[in-house]
Amino acid sequence: MTVLLASARTEIAGYLSTLIYVYTLLIVVYIVTQLLFAFGVRPPYSRLTDAVLTFLRDVCEPYLRIFRRIIPMFGAFGISPIVAIIVLSLVGNVIVSL
């Protein structure tokens, strides 16, 4: 019984760790695309790119908005996405290690 619970806890921790890793990658891709747009790079319109960009915005923006309200921008760039990724990693490591 104890071995079964330990195995389940290990699998859940691995799943949660992977989920946090994927979400961090999505945030990085979203930030890179926003930087490219800020520098004037625009992909030609297609339904696929619009769907991908809409998905990234819908998934990443609610979490990033929390940090953008708290942390002011420094010049043209904000450090809130970096802080958001660091907080996500720290909270993920604490939860997974428990």
CYANA upper distance limits for C-alpha pairs under 8 A (distance plus 0.5 A):
  1 MET  CA      5 LEU  CA      6.90
  2 THR  CA      6 ALA  CA      6.65
  3 VAL  CA      7 SER  CA      6.55
  4 LEU  CA      8 ALA  CA      6.66
  5 LEU  CA      9 ARG  CA      6.57
  6 ALA  CA     10 THR  CA      6.62
  7 SER  CA     11 GLU  CA      6.72
  8 ALA  CA     12 ILE  CA      6.66
  9 ARG  CA     13 ALA  CA      6.59
 10 THR  CA     14 GLY  CA      6.66
 11 GLU  CA     15 TYR  CA      6.62
 12 ILE  CA     16 LEU  CA      6.56
 13 ALA  CA     17 SER  CA      6.52
 13 ALA  CA     95 ILE  CA      8.47
 13 ALA  CA     96 VAL  CA      5.52
 13 ALA  CA     97 SER  CA      8.26
 14 GLY  CA     18 THR  CA      6.68
 14 GLY  CA     96 VAL  CA      8.15
 15 TYR  CA     19 LEU  CA      6.63
 16 LEU  CA     20 ILE  CA      6.70
 16 LEU  CA     92 GLY  CA      8.16
 16 LEU  CA     96 VAL  CA      7.51
 17 SER  CA     21 TYR  CA      6.72
 17 SER  CA     92 GLY  CA      7.21
 17 SER  CA     93 ASN  CA      8.29
 17 SER  CA     96 VAL  CA      7.13
 18 THR  CA     22 VAL  CA      6.67
 19 LEU  CA     23 TYR  CA      6.67
 20 ILE  CA     24 THR  CA      6.57
 20 ILE  CA     88 LEU  CA      7.81
 20 ILE  CA     89 SER  CA      7.85
 20 ILE  CA     92 GLY  CA      7.12
 21 TYR  CA     25 LEU  CA      6.80
 22 VAL  CA     26 LEU  CA      6.74
 23 TYR  CA     27 ILE  CA      6.76
 24 THR  CA     28 VAL  CA      6.78
 24 THR  CA     85 ILE  CA      6.88
 24 THR  CA     88 LEU  CA      8.26
 25 LEU  CA     29 VAL  CA      6.68
 26 LEU  CA     30 TYR  CA      6.58
 26 LEU  CA     56 LEU  CA      7.35
 26 LEU  CA     60 CYS  CA      7.65
 27 ILE  CA     31 ILE  CA      6.63
 27 ILE  CA     56 LEU  CA      8.28
 27 ILE  CA     60 CYS  CA      6.31
 27 ILE  CA     81 PRO  CA      8.31
 27 ILE  CA     85 ILE  CA      8.32
 28 VAL  CA     32 VAL  CA      6.63
 29 VAL  CA     33 THR  CA      6.67
 30 TYR  CA     34 GLN  CA      6.69
 30 TYR  CA     53 LEU  CA      8.36
 30 TYR  CA     56 LEU  CA      6.38
 30 TYR  CA     57 ARG  CA      7.58
 30 TYR  CA     60 CYS  CA      7.69
 31 ILE  CA     35 LEU  CA      6.66
 31 ILE  CA     81 PRO  CA      8.10
 32 VAL  CA     36 LEU  CA      6.70
 33 THR  CA     37 PHE  CA      6.70
 34 GLN  CA     38 ALA  CA      6.66
 35 LEU  CA     39 PHE  CA      6.84
 36 LEU  CA     40 GLY  CA      6.95
 36 LEU  CA     41 VAL  CA      5.83
 36 LEU  CA     42 ARG  CA      8.13
 37 PHE  CA     41 VAL  CA      5.63
 37 PHE  CA     42 ARG  CA      6.57
 43 PRO  CA     49 THR  CA      8.35
 45 TYR  CA     49 THR  CA      7.49
 45 TYR  CA     50 ASP  CA      7.58
 46 SER  CA     50 ASP  CA      6.69
 47 ARG  CA     51 ALA  CA      6.50
 48 LEU  CA     52 VAL  CA      6.71
 49 THR  CA     53 LEU  CA      6.53
 50 ASP  CA     54 THR  CA      6.47
 51 ALA  CA     55 PHE  CA      6.55
 52 VAL  CA     56 LEU  CA      6.70
 53 LEU  CA     57 ARG  CA      6.65
 54 THR  CA     58 ASP  CA      6.54
 55 PHE  CA     59 VAL  CA      6.55
 56 LEU  CA     60 CYS  CA      6.35
 56 LEU  CA     61 GLU  CA      8.35
 57 ARG  CA     61 GLU  CA      5.83
 58 ASP  CA     62 PRO  CA      7.71
 59 VAL  CA     63 TYR  CA      8.47
 60 CYS  CA     64 LEU  CA      6.76
 61 GLU  CA     65 ARG  CA      6.24
 62 PRO  CA     66 ILE  CA      7.42
 63 TYR  CA     67 PHE  CA      7.96
 63 TYR  CA     84 ALA  CA      8.28
 64 LEU  CA     68 ARG  CA      6.77
 64 LEU  CA     80 SER  CA      7.71
 64 LEU  CA     81 PRO  CA      6.82
 64 LEU  CA     84 ALA  CA      7.00
 65 ARG  CA     69 ARG  CA      6.73
 66 ILE  CA     70 ILE  CA      7.36
 67 PHE  CA     71 ILE  CA      6.38
 67 PHE  CA     80 SER  CA      5.93
 67 PHE  CA     81 PRO  CA      7.93
 67 PHE  CA     83 VAL  CA      8.02
 67 PHE  CA     84 ALA  CA      6.92
 68 ARG  CA     72 PRO  CA      7.29
 68 ARG  CA     73 MET  CA      8.47
 68 ARG  CA     78 GLY  CA      8.49
 68 ARG  CA     80 SER  CA      6.13
 71 ILE  CA     78 GLY  CA      8.46
 71 ILE  CA     79 ILE  CA      8.03
 71 ILE  CA     80 SER  CA      6.46
 72 PRO  CA     78 GLY  CA      7.52
 72 PRO  CA     80 SER  CA      8.37
 73 MET  CA     77 PHE  CA      6.63
 73 MET  CA     78 GLY  CA      4.81
 73 MET  CA     79 ILE  CA      7.34
 73 MET  CA     80 SER  CA      8.30
 74 PHE  CA     78 GLY  CA      6.13
 74 PHE  CA     79 ILE  CA      8.00
 79 ILE  CA     83 VAL  CA      6.93
 80 SER  CA     84 ALA  CA      6.48
 81 PRO  CA     85 ILE  CA      6.65
 82 ILE  CA     86 ILE  CA      6.73
 83 VAL  CA     87 VAL  CA      6.57
 84 ALA  CA     88 LEU  CA      6.56
 85 ILE  CA     89 SER  CA      6.62
 86 ILE  CA     90 LEU  CA      6.63
 87 VAL  CA     91 VAL  CA      6.51
 88 LEU  CA     92 GLY  CA      6.43
 89 SER  CA     93 ASN  CA      6.52
 90 LEU  CA     94 VAL  CA      6.71
 91 VAL  CA     95 ILE  CA      6.61
 92 GLY  CA     96 VAL  CA      6.42
 93 ASN  CA     97 SER  CA      6.40
 94 VAL  CA     98 LEU  CA      6.87
